[in-house]
Amino acid sequence: MKPNNSEIHRLAKRGITDFETVAATERLQNDMLRRLERTLFDAGRLAALAGCDKNHCGRKKCSEVCQFGTRRRRLTEIPAVHRLIRKSAGPLYEVRVGRGAWSQPAGNLNRVSIAAAKKLNRWALDQLYNPDLIAVGTFKVSVAPKHEGSGWKCEIHQIIAGAKKKELEKVFSSSRPAAGNFLKVKEVTNLGQTISDVLKRDVQGWQHLYQTEITPDRPKRRHRAEYYSWLLSLRPNDRMIRYGCDRYFNRLKKKPRVVHHKIRKGHPMPIWLERYMFGSHPSTCTCIRCMGPYPLN
């Protein structure tokens, strides 16, 4: 699909005012090509990417690293997600959740496990037992602040419809608090802009959850080179988070999950030890019970 001014105008009607322009995307594409040219030994992998533009892809299969391809996908994803969320039952919350175990030092970004993050996210949402729950988001990596080592902080940034704030905080809170874990659940006020922010995929410095006045540091060249090399190994939509909808953002009809209550197992009375218990017969007792199959003497 060819993006045009009418599509940008429709995005503006939804409250999205900072959607990336073609010129900004072209700058990102050129920066990506320069960083990878100095990092990769196989220049043939970049030959097709150099032929991409705003209207078509130079490769047979688009790559997640292509900035023009990412822009085209966002142009189709945002309206589809907007229709899906708007028809869903509220309330709406923007959720950012991260684990310290997901973080990686600089140079080890290729060790990040997207599958592990998706598994935790699905497990948490399953705990709500709500067949009408909808969640759409992205797995993101950001450059950590200098005082944290300038490594990589990973998180799931998503918008969730159909759950209360206390419920989300309960299922996403770590049962074992550890360094690097974080969670923020914020009510959505501008649906269009929130969807656009959630679906952004560019590399950025990590934004503090509550101290938003702190401007993140701009990723350096070495960070951008590592980030683009990581994206080159990913397929489009590998980082997409979906729950309660299909790949085209159509609602899935799900049956209510059955809650199985566990019956607490009882502990049998150790009758054979009763004579040793406090208040039982003395050790010199000669009654039938004490002199039965287990005599004291």
C-alpha positions in Angstrom: 0.0 0.0 0.0 1.3 3.4 -0.9 1.2 5.9 1.9 -0.2 9.3 0.9 -1.3 12.6 2.4 -4.8 11.4 3.0 -3.5 8.7 5.3 -1.4 11.1 7.3 -4.5 13.4 7.5 -6.6 10.5 8.9 -3.9 9.9 11.5 -4.0 13.5 12.5 -7.8 13.2 13.0 -7.1 10.5 15.5 -4.9 12.8 17.6 -1.5 11.7 16.2 0.6 14.8 15.6 4.1 13.5 15.6 4.0 10.7 13.0 7.3 10.4 11.2 7.7 12.2 7.9 9.2 10.7 4.8 12.2 12.9 5.1 12.8 11.7 8.7 12.4 8.1 7.7 14.9 8.6 4.9 17.5 10.0 7.3 17.0 7.0 9.5 17.4 4.7 6.5 20.6 6.3 5.5 22.0 6.2 9.0 21.1 2.5 9.2 22.9 1.8 5.9 26.1 3.7 7.1 26.2 1.9 10.4 25.8 -1.5 8.9 28.3 -0.9 6.1 30.9 -0.4 8.8 29.8 -3.4 10.8 28.9 -6.2 8.3 31.4 -8.1 6.2 28.8 -9.1 3.7 27.8 -6.0 1.7 25.4 -8.0 -0.4 22.9 -8.1 2.4 22.6 -4.3 2.2 22.4 -4.0 -1.6 18.6 -4.6 -1.6 18.0 -2.3 1.4 19.6 0.6 -0.5 16.8 0.3 -3.1 13.9 0.7 -0.6 11.9 3.9 -0.6 8.5 5.1 0.7 6.5 3.2 -1.9 8.1 -0.2 -2.4 10.6 -2.6 -0.9 13.9 -3.5 -2.6 13.8 -7.0 -1.2 11.6 -10.0 -1.9 10.8 -10.2 1.8 10.9 -7.0 3.9 13.2 -6.9 6.9 12.5 -5.4 10.3 15.6 -3.3 9.9 14.1 -1.4 6.9 12.9 2.0 8.2 10.6 2.5 5.2 9.0 -0.9 5.7 8.5 -0.1 9.4 6.8 3.2 8.5 4.5 1.5 6.0 3.5 -1.1 8.5 2.7 1.5 11.1 0.5 3.3 8.6 -1.7 0.2 8.4 -1.4 -1.0 12.0 -2.4 2.2 13.7 -5.9 2.5 12.1 -6.5 -1.2 12.5 -5.6 -1.2 16.2 -7.6 2.0 16.7 -10.7 0.3 15.4 -10.1 -2.7 17.5 -9.5 -0.9 20.8 -12.3 1.6 20.2 -14.8 -1.3 19.9 -13.5 -3.0 23.0 -14.9 -2.6 26.5 -13.0 -0.3 28.7 -11.1 0.7 30.7 -8.0 1.4 28.7 -4.5 1.5 30.2 -1.0 2.0 28.8 1.4 -0.6 30.4 5.1 -0.6 30.5 6.7 -3.7 32.1 10.3 -4.8 32.2 12.4 -7.3 34.0 16.0 -7.0 35.0 16.7 -10.5 33.6 15.8 -9.2 30.1 18.5 -6.5 30.2 21.8 -7.1 28.4 25.1 -5.3 28.5 26.3 -3.4 25.5 27.5 -5.8 22.8 25.2 -8.6 23.9 21.9 -7.4 22.4 21.6 -10.6 20.2 21.1 -12.6 23.4 17.8 -10.9 24.2 14.9 -13.4 24.3 11.8 -11.9 22.8 10.0 -15.3 23.3 10.6 -15.2 27.1 9.1 -11.7 27.4 6.1 -12.7 25.3 5.6 -15.9 27.4 5.6 -13.8 30.7 3.2 -11.3 29.2 0.7 -14.0 28.0 0.9 -15.8 31.4 0.1 -12.6 33.2 -2.9 -11.8 31.0 -4.2 -15.3 31.3 -4.4 -14.9 35.1 -7.2 -12.4 34.5 -9.5 -15.0 33.1 -11.2 -12.5 30.8 -12.1 -13.7 27.3 -12.8 -10.1 26.2 -9.4 -8.8 27.1 -7.4 -7.1 24.3 -3.8 -6.2 24.3 -1.6 -4.8 21.5 2.0 -3.7 21.9 5.7 -3.9 21.0 8.8 -5.5 22.6 11.3 -2.6 22.8 14.9 -2.2 23.6 16.4 1.1 24.8 19.8 2.4 25.7 20.2 2.4 29.5 21.4 5.6 31.3 25.1 6.1 31.9 24.8 5.4 35.6 23.4 2.0 34.7 26.2 1.1 32.3 24.8 2.2 29.0 23.6 -1.3 28.2 20.2 -2.3 26.9 16.9 -2.1 28.9 14.1 -4.3 27.5 10.4 -3.9 28.1 7.0 -4.6 26.7 5.0 -1.5 25.9 1.4 -2.2 25.3 -2.2 -0.9 25.5 -4.7 -3.1 27.3 -8.5 -2.9 27.1 -10.9 -4.7 29.5 -8.9 -4.9 32.8 -8.8 -2.7 35.9 -5.6 -0.9 37.0 -5.3 -2.9 40.3 -5.7 -6.2 38.4 -3.0 -5.3 35.9 -0.6 -4.1 38.7 -1.2 -7.4 40.5 -0.6 -9.8 37.6 2.4 -7.9 36.3 4.1 -7.2 39.6 7.0 -9.5 40.2 6.6 -12.0 43.0 10.3 -11.8 43.6 11.4 -8.2 43.4 14.8 -7.8 41.7 17.0 -5.0 40.5 15.9 -3.8 37.1 12.3 -4.7 37.4 9.8 -1.9 36.6 6.1 -1.5 36.0 3.9 1.5 35.1 0.1 1.4 34.4 -1.3 4.6 33.1 -4.8 5.5 32.1 -5.2 6.3 28.4 -6.4 9.8 27.6 -5.5 10.2 23.9 -6.1 6.8 22.2 -4.6 7.6 18.9 -1.4 9.1 20.2 -1.0 6.2 22.7 -1.3 3.7 20.0 1.3 5.5 17.9 3.7 5.6 20.9 3.2 2.0 21.7 3.9 0.9 18.1 7.1 3.0 17.6 10.1 0.8 16.9 13.0 3.2 16.6 16.0 3.1 18.9 15.9 5.6 21.8 17.4 6.3 25.2 15.4 4.8 28.0 12.7 7.2 29.3 12.2 7.1 33.1 8.8 5.9 34.1 7.8 8.9 36.3 10.6 11.5 35.9 9.5 12.4 32.4 11.3 15.7 32.6 14.6 13.9 32.3 15.5 13.8 28.6 17.1 10.5 27.6 20.5 10.5 26.0 20.6 10.1 22.3 21.9 6.6 21.3 25.5 6.8 20.1 26.8 5.3 16.9 27.9 2.1 18.4 24.5 1.6 20.0 22.8 2.3 16.7 25.1 -0.1 14.8 24.4 -2.9 17.3 20.7 -2.2 17.2 20.5 -2.3 13.4 22.5 -5.5 13.3 20.0 -7.1 15.8 17.1 -6.0 13.7 18.6 -7.5 10.6 18.1 -10.9 12.0 14.4 -10.3 12.9 11.4 -10.8 10.7 8.7 -8.1 10.5 6.3 -8.3 13.4 8.6 -10.5 15.5 8.4 -7.9 18.2 4.6 -7.4 17.9 2.5 -8.2 21.0 -1.0 -9.4 20.4 -3.5 -10.8 22.8 -7.2 -11.5 22.0 -6.8 -10.6 18.3 -5.3 -12.2 15.2 -2.4 -10.9 13.0 -4.9 -8.6 11.2 -6.1 -7.1 14.5 -9.5 -8.8 14.3 -11.0 -9.8 17.6 -10.9 -13.5 18.5 -13.9 -15.2 19.9 -12.6 -17.0 23.0 -14.5 -19.1 25.5 -14.3 -18.2 29.2 -11.5 -20.0 30.9 -12.6 -22.4 33.6 -11.2 -21.6 37.1 -10.2 -24.8 38.8 -10.1 -24.4 42.5 -7.6 -26.6 44.3 -8.9 -28.5 47.3 -6.5 -28.3 50.1 -5.1 -31.7 50.9 -5.7 -32.8 54.4 -3.1 -34.3 56.7 -4.0 -37.7 58.3 -3.8 -38.1 62.0 -0.7 -40.2 62.9 -2.6 -42.5 65.3 0.5 -44.7 65.7 2.3 -41.7 67.4 -0.5 -40.7 69.6 1.0 -42.2 72.8 4.1 -40.0 72.3 2.0 -36.8 72.2 1.7 -34.4 75.0 -1.1 -35.3 77.4 -1.3 -38.9 76.3 -0.9 -42.0 78.6 2.3 -42.2 80.6 5.1 -44.5 79.5 4.3 -46.9 82.3 0.7 -47.4 81.2 -0.3 -51.1 80.6 -3.7 -50.5 79.0 -4.5 -52.4 75.8 -4.0 -49.4 73.5 -0.5 -48.8 74.9 0.4 -52.5 75.0 -1.0 -53.1 71.5 1.1 -53.9 68.3 3.6 -51.2 69.3 4.5 -51.8 72.9 6.5 -49.1 74.7 8.9 -51.6 76.3 
